[in-house]
Amino acid sequence: MANDLNQASDSFVQRFLLEDLDIRGAMVRLGSSWQAMQADRAYPAIVTRLLGEMTATATLIGSNLKQPGRLSFQLSGHGRLKALILDCTQDLKIRGMARFDPDITDAPLQELVGDGRLLLTLDNPQAHLPYQSFVPLEGDSIAEVFEHYLAQSEQLPARLFLAANGEAVAGLFLQKLPSADTRDPDGWTRIAHLASTVKPDELLTLDPETLLARLFAEEDKRLYEAREVTYHCPEDWDKVRGMLLQLGRSEVEAILSEHGEVVIRDDICNRDYRFSAANIAELFNGATPPPPTLH
């Protein structure tokens, strides 16, 4: 069944287990979903690569969500790279964007971000408030930042290997489970070394079964069913209308008078919501705000 999904979808996550070593992992590859996220953005190559690596990582971590909800990642700072923002839901619907200075050029992550941090937010509909965690930026790459975060938050060593270009993004994730040293004292060191030989082209082109067989030829591997990943940024006119109603008629009409129309920008979905004078009149004549919707 996993193979059927891989053939039908170019955007998926597939988990695996090295059974004799008690080391778990996952592979992610995003094709059309990643291309849809970037459509009409015209990102510079360095921004494309970093956002792609962040997207692969967010998808890998988001695939572990056990309950309905949204996991959001925001890497931000005061350098030329202002922000990388990613959302991933429990059913692997993703969206994201980048903010950056126009003169951004290739450089190590810490130099690009400057005084930065990583904010993780888990928005669970069953919880009263979202859970948030601030993570210092330890490392000079997206992979190193998240390896450090996972080691601190889960107390389990992890390795992450990422590749990204304008067409696709991919990632290989490995994590040492508590009984790994009992199974094989040298297993984690050996597997981490073998994984470090992976090439970006292999991550971006080889199917999980082939890649794992190539990297870990001597190990028993259990592959779980692949899960499809989709880009999801639907229009939400009701939410925007509700926001305008809460802003109030006088303020909205002042904006309309100054600009001739009201334009609400949705940066993360790369979309403008435009309201003419007739639209605004219709909205405020007897309208009531729609119920709040989740962002």
C-alpha positions as CSV (number, residue, x, y, z in Angstrom):
1,M,0.0,0.0,0.0
2,A,2.9,2.4,0.8
3,N,4.4,1.7,-2.6
4,D,1.1,2.5,-4.3
5,L,1.0,5.8,-2.5
6,N,4.5,6.7,-3.5
7,Q,3.7,6.0,-7.1
8,A,0.4,8.1,-6.9
9,S,1.8,11.0,-4.9
10,D,5.0,12.9,-5.1
11,S,4.5,14.4,-1.6
12,F,4.7,11.9,1.3
13,V,6.1,11.0,4.6
14,Q,7.2,7.4,5.3
15,R,8.3,6.2,8.7
16,F,10.6,3.2,9.3
17,L,12.3,1.2,12.0
18,L,15.7,-0.5,12.1
19,E,14.3,-3.3,14.2
20,D,17.5,-5.0,15.5
21,L,19.0,-1.6,16.6
22,D,15.9,0.1,18.1
23,I,16.5,3.2,15.9
24,R,13.5,4.8,14.2
25,G,13.3,7.2,11.4
26,A,11.3,8.8,8.6
27,M,11.7,10.1,5.1
28,V,9.9,13.0,3.6
29,R,9.7,14.1,0.0
30,L,7.5,17.0,-1.3
31,G,7.1,17.7,-5.0
32,S,3.9,19.3,-6.2
33,S,2.9,20.5,-2.7
34,W,6.2,22.3,-2.3
35,Q,5.9,23.8,-5.8
36,A,2.4,25.1,-4.9
37,M,3.7,26.7,-1.8
38,Q,6.2,28.7,-3.8
39,A,4.0,29.6,-6.7
40,D,4.4,33.3,-7.8
41,R,6.7,34.0,-4.9
42,A,10.0,34.4,-6.9
43,Y,12.2,33.6,-3.9
44,P,16.0,33.9,-4.2
45,A,17.8,30.6,-4.3
46,I,19.0,30.8,-0.7
47,V,15.5,31.5,0.6
48,T,14.1,28.7,-1.5
49,R,16.6,26.3,0.0
50,L,16.1,27.4,3.7
51,L,12.3,27.5,3.4
52,G,12.4,24.1,1.7
53,E,14.6,22.6,4.5
54,M,12.3,24.1,7.1
55,T,9.2,22.7,5.2
56,A,10.7,19.2,5.2
57,T,11.5,19.4,8.9
58,A,8.1,20.8,9.9
59,T,6.4,18.0,7.9
60,L,8.5,15.3,9.6
61,I,7.8,16.6,13.1
62,G,4.1,17.3,12.2
63,S,3.7,13.7,11.1
64,N,4.0,12.7,14.8
65,L,0.9,14.7,15.9
66,K,-1.5,12.2,17.4
67,Q,-4.6,14.5,17.8
68,P,-6.3,17.0,15.5
69,G,-4.4,20.3,15.6
70,R,-1.9,22.5,13.9
71,L,1.9,22.7,14.6
72,S,3.4,26.0,13.6
73,F,7.1,26.9,13.3
74,Q,8.4,30.4,13.1
75,L,12.1,31.0,12.8
76,S,12.7,34.8,13.1
77,G,15.5,37.2,13.6
78,H,16.8,40.7,12.9
79,G,19.2,39.8,10.0
80,R,18.5,39.7,6.3
81,L,16.3,36.6,6.7
82,K,13.4,38.0,8.7
83,A,11.3,34.9,9.1
84,L,10.5,31.3,8.0
85,I,6.9,30.4,8.8
86,L,5.5,26.9,8.4
87,D,2.2,25.2,9.5
88,C,1.5,21.5,9.4
89,T,-1.7,19.9,10.6
90,Q,-2.3,16.4,12.0
91,D,-3.5,15.2,8.6
92,L,-0.4,16.6,6.9
93,K,-1.7,19.8,5.3
94,I,1.0,22.3,5.0
95,R,1.5,26.0,4.2
96,G,4.3,28.4,4.6
97,M,6.2,31.5,3.6
98,A,9.5,33.5,4.0
99,R,10.2,37.1,4.8
100,F,13.6,38.6,3.9
101,D,15.5,41.6,2.8
102,P,15.8,42.1,-1.0
103,D,19.6,42.1,-0.9
104,I,19.8,38.7,0.8
105,T,22.7,36.5,-0.3
106,D,23.9,33.1,0.6
107,A,25.5,32.9,4.0
108,P,25.4,30.6,7.1
109,L,22.1,30.5,8.9
110,Q,23.2,32.3,12.0
111,E,24.6,35.2,9.9
112,L,21.4,35.5,7.9
113,V,19.0,35.4,10.9
114,G,21.1,37.4,13.3
115,D,19.7,37.6,16.8
116,G,17.0,35.0,16.2
117,R,14.9,32.3,17.8
118,L,12.6,29.5,16.8
119,L,9.0,29.5,18.1
120,L,7.0,26.3,18.1
121,T,3.2,26.5,18.6
122,L,0.8,23.6,19.0
123,D,-2.8,24.7,18.5
124,N,-5.1,22.0,19.7
125,P,-8.8,22.6,19.4
126,Q,-9.4,20.7,22.7
127,A,-7.0,23.0,24.6
128,H,-8.0,26.4,25.9
129,L,-4.7,28.0,24.9
130,P,-2.1,27.0,22.4
131,Y,1.2,25.5,23.7
132,Q,4.3,27.5,22.8
133,S,8.0,26.7,23.1
134,F,10.9,29.1,22.4
135,V,14.0,27.4,21.1
136,P,17.4,29.1,20.8
137,L,19.1,28.8,17.4
138,E,21.9,26.4,18.2
139,G,23.6,25.5,14.9
140,D,24.5,26.9,11.5
141,S,21.9,25.0,9.5
142,I,18.2,24.1,9.7
143,A,19.2,20.5,10.4
144,E,21.5,21.4,13.2
145,V,19.0,23.7,14.9
146,F,16.3,20.9,14.9
147,E,18.8,18.2,16.0
148,H,19.6,20.3,19.0
149,Y,15.9,21.0,19.7
150,L,15.0,17.3,19.5
151,A,17.9,16.3,21.7
152,Q,16.8,18.8,24.3
153,S,13.1,18.3,24.2
154,E,12.9,14.5,23.8
155,Q,16.2,13.6,25.5
156,L,17.0,11.4,22.5
157,P,19.8,11.9,20.0
158,A,18.6,12.6,16.5
159,R,20.1,13.2,13.1
160,L,18.5,15.1,10.2
161,F,19.7,15.3,6.6
162,L,17.9,17.7,4.3
163,A,17.9,18.7,0.6
164,A,15.9,21.4,-1.2
165,N,15.6,23.1,-4.6
166,G,12.9,24.8,-6.5
167,E,11.3,21.5,-7.7
168,A,11.4,19.3,-4.5
169,V,12.4,19.0,-0.9
170,A,13.4,15.9,1.0
171,G,14.6,14.8,4.4
172,L,15.9,11.8,6.2
173,F,15.3,11.7,10.0
174,L,16.9,9.2,12.5
175,Q,16.4,9.0,16.2
176,K,18.0,6.7,18.8
177,L,15.5,5.1,21.1
178,P,16.2,4.4,24.8
179,S,17.1,0.7,24.4
180,A,19.4,1.1,21.4
181,D,22.7,0.8,23.3
182,T,21.4,-2.4,24.9
183,R,20.7,-3.9,21.4
184,D,24.0,-2.8,19.9
185,P,26.4,-0.4,21.7
186,D,27.9,0.8,18.4
187,G,24.7,0.7,16.4
188,W,23.8,4.4,16.7
189,T,27.3,5.6,15.8
190,R,27.4,3.2,12.8
191,I,24.0,4.2,11.5
192,A,24.6,7.9,11.9
193,H,27.9,7.6,10.0
194,L,26.2,5.6,7.2
195,A,23.4,8.2,7.0
196,S,25.9,11.0,6.7
197,T,27.1,9.6,3.4
198,V,23.7,10.4,1.8
199,K,23.9,12.8,-1.1
200,P,21.2,15.5,-1.8
201,D,20.4,14.0,-5.2
202,E,19.7,10.6,-3.5
203,L,17.3,12.2,-1.0
204,L,15.5,14.0,-3.8
205,T,15.2,11.2,-6.3
206,L,15.3,7.7,-4.6
207,D,12.2,6.1,-3.2
208,P,12.5,5.3,0.6
209,E,12.9,1.5,0.1
210,T,15.8,2.0,-2.4
211,L,17.5,4.7,-0.4
212,L,17.4,2.8,2.9
213,A,18.6,-0.4,1.2
214,R,21.5,1.6,-0.2
215,L,22.4,3.3,3.1
216,F,21.7,0.4,5.6
217,A,22.2,-2.7,3.5
218,E,23.0,-5.0,6.4
219,E,20.2,-3.9,8.7
220,D,16.6,-5.3,9.0
221,K,14.2,-2.5,8.1
222,R,10.5,-2.2,8.7
223,L,8.8,0.4,6.5
224,Y,5.4,1.7,7.6
225,E,2.6,3.0,5.3
226,A,3.4,6.2,3.6
227,R,1.2,9.2,4.2
228,E,0.3,11.8,1.6
229,V,1.2,15.5,2.2
230,T,-0.8,18.3,0.6
231,Y,-0.5,22.1,0.3
232,H,-3.6,23.6,1.9
233,C,-4.3,27.3,1.7
234,P,-8.0,27.7,0.9
235,E,-9.8,31.0,0.6
236,D,-11.6,32.1,3.8
237,W,-13.8,35.0,2.9
238,D,-16.0,34.6,6.0
239,K,-13.0,35.1,8.2
240,V,-11.9,38.2,6.4
241,R,-15.5,39.6,6.5
242,G,-15.7,38.9,10.2
243,M,-12.4,40.8,10.8
244,L,-13.8,43.8,8.9
245,L,-17.0,43.7,10.9
246,Q,-15.0,43.7,14.2
247,L,-12.9,46.6,12.9
248,G,-16.1,48.7,12.6
249,R,-17.9,50.5,9.8
250,S,-16.3,53.9,10.4
251,E,-12.8,52.7,10.3
252,V,-13.4,50.5,7.3
253,E,-15.1,53.3,5.4
254,A,-12.1,55.6,6.2
255,I,-9.8,53.1,4.6
256,L,-12.2,52.8,1.6
257,S,-12.3,56.6,1.2
258,E,-8.5,56.9,1.3
259,H,-7.7,54.0,-1.1
260,G,-10.8,53.5,-3.1
261,E,-11.0,49.8,-2.0
262,V,-10.2,47.7,1.0
263,V,-7.4,45.2,0.5
264,I,-6.7,42.5,3.1
265,R,-3.4,40.8,2.5
266,D,-2.9,37.1,3.5
267,D,0.8,36.7,3.3
268,I,1.1,33.1,4.2
269,C,-1.3,32.1,1.4
270,N,0.0,34.8,-1.0
271,R,-3.5,36.1,-1.6
272,D,-5.3,39.5,-1.5
273,Y,-8.9,39.9,-0.5
274,R,-10.4,43.0,-2.2
275,F,-13.6,44.8,-1.3
276,S,-15.2,47.6,-3.3
277,A,-17.5,50.3,-2.0
278,A,-20.5,48.2,-2.9
279,N,-19.0,45.1,-1.1
280,I,-18.4,47.2,2.0
281,A,-22.0,48.6,2.0
282,E,-23.4,45.2,1.6
283,L,-21.3,43.8,4.4
284,F,-22.4,46.4,6.9
285,N,-26.0,46.7,6.0
286,G,-27.6,44.3,8.5
287,A,-24.7,41.8,8.5
288,T,-23.6,39.9,11.6
289,P,-20.1,38.6,12.1
290,P,-19.6,35.0,11.2
291,P,-18.4,32.7,14.0
292,P,-14.7,32.8,14.6
293,T,-12.6,30.4,12.6
294,L,-9.2,28.8,13.4
295,H,-6.2,30.3,11.7
